[in-house]
């Protein structure tokens, strides 16, 4: 008889239809009623039942051939079961700290080749970057925002180096903004202030009102006769 069938010897086969199966003990045979199984913690009982079934099968085969009349083989199997169950209950060994490798001052040898050389060339520091990281003693460096503000150019921005061409002209948005600001503050030549008046003080007649129609010509001449005139008014011209 194999050990898997040894587990089911003496098991209950009642069909509790309609009743709760929470407290029912199924597949509990003769091996589960032994002292070794009952003394085992509940978490280890499934493993213990398979172990007891395997050793019981070996003991039954020894008894069948009458190989050990004294029963010493059975006691050895029982002691082996007890030792294994005790070993299962032991705590796992603590994790030992992994020792760090001894620091070595000498650089490690790395594998070379064409691919590694290409990678080093791709990520190597360029000559322009080296010039940026260097400064000349006693000479202020050029910066992106001027007056030492922003990112400095180091020796790359020095005059006469021929490595960097920095445009000194103003950018288009800044120049347009400056032009608009100047026109707004200073005013345009064609605008007339609101404080000006058409009254004139003369020593002969005193206060005199100047007329826009000086020469008797209503329409005038040049741009004064059009709607671009600064002194003209709304006129109604009769059609003939």
C-alpha positions as CSV (number, residue, x, y, z in Angstrom):
1,X,0.0,0.0,0.0
2,X,1.5,3.4,-0.9
3,X,1.9,6.2,1.6
4,X,-0.8,8.4,0.0
5,X,-3.4,5.7,0.7
6,X,-2.0,5.2,4.3
7,X,-3.3,8.7,5.1
8,X,-6.9,7.8,4.4
9,X,-7.1,4.7,6.6
10,X,-9.8,5.2,9.2
11,X,-11.0,8.5,7.8
12,X,-14.6,9.5,8.3
13,X,-16.8,9.6,5.2
14,X,-20.1,11.1,6.6
15,X,-22.1,13.3,4.3
16,X,-23.3,16.2,6.4
17,X,-25.7,17.7,3.9
18,X,-27.3,20.8,5.2
19,X,-25.1,21.1,8.2
20,X,-22.1,23.3,8.9
21,X,-18.7,21.8,7.9
22,X,-16.7,24.4,9.9
23,X,-16.0,22.0,12.8
24,X,-16.2,18.7,10.8
25,X,-12.9,16.7,10.6
26,X,-12.5,15.1,7.3
27,X,-9.6,12.9,6.2
28,X,-8.7,12.2,9.8
29,X,-7.6,8.6,10.1
30,X,-5.5,6.5,12.3
31,X,-2.3,8.3,11.7
32,X,-3.8,11.7,12.6
33,X,-4.7,10.2,16.0
34,X,-1.2,9.3,17.0
35,X,0.7,11.0,19.8
36,X,3.4,12.3,17.4
37,X,0.8,14.0,15.2
38,X,-1.2,15.5,18.1
39,X,2.0,17.1,19.6
40,X,2.8,18.8,16.3
41,X,1.8,22.5,15.9
42,X,-1.3,23.0,13.6
43,X,0.8,24.8,11.0
44,X,3.1,21.8,10.5
45,X,0.5,19.0,10.7
46,X,0.0,18.6,6.9
47,X,3.8,18.0,6.5
48,X,3.9,15.8,9.5
49,X,1.0,13.6,8.3
50,X,2.8,12.9,5.0
51,X,6.1,12.2,6.9
52,X,4.4,9.8,9.3
53,X,2.6,8.0,6.4
54,X,5.9,7.5,4.6
55,X,7.7,6.1,7.6
56,X,4.7,3.9,8.6
57,X,4.8,2.4,5.1
58,X,8.4,1.5,5.6
59,X,7.8,0.0,9.0
60,X,4.9,-2.0,7.7
61,X,7.1,-3.5,5.0
62,X,9.7,-4.4,7.6
63,X,7.1,-6.1,9.7
64,X,5.7,-8.0,6.7
65,X,9.0,-9.7,5.9
66,X,9.8,-10.0,9.6
67,X,13.1,-8.2,9.2
68,X,13.4,-6.7,12.7
69,X,11.9,-8.8,15.5
70,X,13.3,-6.5,18.2
71,X,11.5,-3.3,16.9
72,X,14.7,-1.3,16.8
73,X,14.0,-0.1,13.2
74,X,10.6,1.3,14.2
75,X,12.1,3.2,17.1
76,X,14.7,4.7,14.8
77,X,12.0,5.8,12.4
78,X,10.1,7.4,15.3
79,X,13.1,9.3,16.5
80,X,13.8,10.5,12.9
81,X,10.2,11.8,12.7
82,X,10.6,13.7,16.0
83,X,13.9,15.2,14.9
84,X,12.5,16.5,11.7
85,X,9.5,18.0,13.4
86,X,11.8,19.8,15.9
87,X,13.9,21.1,13.0
88,X,10.9,22.5,11.3
89,X,10.0,24.5,14.4
90,X,13.4,26.1,14.7
91,X,13.8,29.7,13.6
92,X,15.7,30.4,10.4
93,X,19.3,31.5,10.9
94,X,19.7,35.3,10.9
95,X,21.0,37.0,7.8
96,X,24.7,37.7,8.3
97,X,25.9,41.2,7.3
98,X,27.7,41.1,4.0
99,X,31.2,42.4,4.4
100,X,32.2,45.2,2.2
101,X,35.1,44.7,-0.2
102,X,38.5,46.1,0.9
103,X,38.9,49.5,-0.8
104,X,41.6,49.3,-3.4
105,X,43.4,52.5,-4.4
106,X,44.5,51.1,-7.7
107,X,41.9,51.5,-10.5
108,X,40.4,48.3,-11.8
109,X,41.3,47.1,-15.2
110,X,38.4,47.4,-17.6
111,X,37.9,45.6,-20.8
112,X,38.8,47.7,-23.8
113,X,37.8,47.6,-27.4
114,X,36.5,49.7,-30.2
115,X,33.1,50.1,-28.7
116,X,34.5,51.3,-25.4
117,X,36.8,53.8,-27.2
118,X,33.8,55.1,-29.2
119,X,31.8,55.6,-26.0
120,X,34.6,57.5,-24.3
121,X,35.0,59.7,-27.3
122,X,31.3,60.4,-27.5
123,X,31.1,61.5,-23.8
124,X,34.5,63.1,-23.5
125,X,34.9,66.7,-22.6
126,X,35.3,69.0,-25.6
127,X,37.9,71.8,-25.9
128,X,35.2,74.4,-25.8
129,X,34.0,73.0,-22.5
130,X,37.5,73.1,-21.1
131,X,37.8,76.8,-22.1
132,X,34.5,77.5,-20.3
133,X,35.8,76.0,-17.1
134,X,39.0,78.1,-17.1
135,X,39.5,81.7,-16.1
136,X,42.2,84.2,-16.6
137,X,43.6,85.8,-13.5
138,X,42.7,89.5,-13.1
139,X,40.4,89.6,-16.2
140,X,36.6,89.6,-15.8
141,X,34.9,86.9,-17.9
142,X,32.0,87.4,-20.3
143,X,28.6,86.2,-19.1
144,X,25.3,85.6,-20.8
145,X,23.5,88.4,-19.0
146,X,26.4,90.8,-18.6
147,X,28.0,92.4,-15.5
148,X,28.9,88.9,-14.1
149,X,25.3,87.7,-14.2
150,X,24.1,84.5,-15.8
151,X,26.4,81.8,-17.1
152,X,30.0,82.7,-17.6
153,X,32.0,81.8,-20.7
154,X,35.5,81.7,-19.1
155,X,38.3,81.9,-21.5
156,X,35.9,81.1,-24.3
157,X,34.4,84.6,-24.2
158,X,37.7,86.5,-24.0
159,X,38.4,88.9,-26.9
160,X,40.7,87.6,-29.5
161,X,40.2,83.9,-28.6
162,X,38.4,83.3,-31.9
163,X,36.4,80.5,-30.3
164,X,33.1,82.2,-29.5
165,X,31.2,84.8,-31.5
166,X,28.9,86.7,-29.3
167,X,26.5,89.1,-31.0
168,X,26.6,92.6,-29.4
169,X,23.5,93.9,-31.2
170,X,20.2,94.1,-29.4
171,X,17.6,91.5,-30.1
172,X,14.6,92.4,-32.2
173,X,11.9,92.2,-29.4
174,X,14.0,94.3,-27.0
175,X,14.7,96.9,-29.7
176,X,11.0,97.2,-30.6
177,X,10.0,97.5,-27.0
178,X,12.6,100.3,-26.4
179,X,11.4,102.1,-29.5
180,X,7.7,102.0,-28.4
181,X,8.7,103.1,-24.8
182,X,10.6,106.1,-26.3
183,X,7.7,107.1,-28.5
184,X,5.3,106.9,-25.6
185,X,7.4,109.0,-23.2
186,X,8.9,111.6,-25.6
187,X,5.9,111.9,-27.9
188,X,5.7,112.2,-31.7
189,X,6.4,115.3,-33.8
190,X,2.9,115.3,-35.2
191,X,1.1,115.3,-31.9
192,X,0.0,118.6,-30.4
193,X,-0.1,119.2,-26.7
194,X,-3.5,119.9,-25.1
195,X,-2.1,123.1,-23.4
196,X,-1.6,124.9,-26.7
197,X,-4.1,127.7,-27.5
198,X,-5.0,129.8,-30.6
199,X,-5.0,133.0,-28.6
200,X,-2.1,135.4,-29.2
201,X,-1.2,138.5,-27.2
202,X,0.0,141.5,-29.3
203,X,1.2,144.9,-28.0
204,X,-1.2,146.8,-30.4
205,X,-4.5,145.0,-30.2
206,X,-3.9,143.0,-27.0
207,X,-5.5,139.6,-27.2
208,X,-6.0,138.4,-30.7
209,X,-7.6,135.2,-32.0
210,X,-5.8,133.7,-34.9
211,X,-7.9,132.5,-37.8
212,X,-7.0,129.3,-39.7
213,X,-8.2,130.8,-42.9
214,X,-5.5,133.5,-43.3
215,X,-5.5,134.3,-47.0
216,X,-9.2,134.3,-47.5
217,X,-9.0,130.9,-49.0
218,X,-11.5,128.6,-47.2
219,X,-9.9,125.4,-48.4
220,X,-6.3,126.7,-48.2
221,X,-3.5,124.9,-50.1
222,X,-1.4,121.9,-49.6
223,X,-2.2,119.5,-46.8
224,X,-4.1,122.2,-44.9
225,X,-7.0,121.7,-47.3
226,X,-7.4,118.0,-46.6
227,X,-8.5,116.1,-43.6
228,X,-4.8,115.7,-42.7
229,X,-4.7,119.3,-41.5
230,X,-3.9,120.0,-37.8
231,X,-5.9,123.3,-37.7
232,X,-8.7,122.5,-40.0
233,X,-12.3,122.0,-38.9
234,X,-15.3,120.2,-40.2
235,X,-16.6,122.0,-43.3
236,X,-19.7,121.6,-45.4
237,X,-19.1,122.3,-49.1
238,X,-22.1,123.2,-51.1
239,X,-22.4,121.4,-54.4
240,X,-23.0,123.6,-57.5
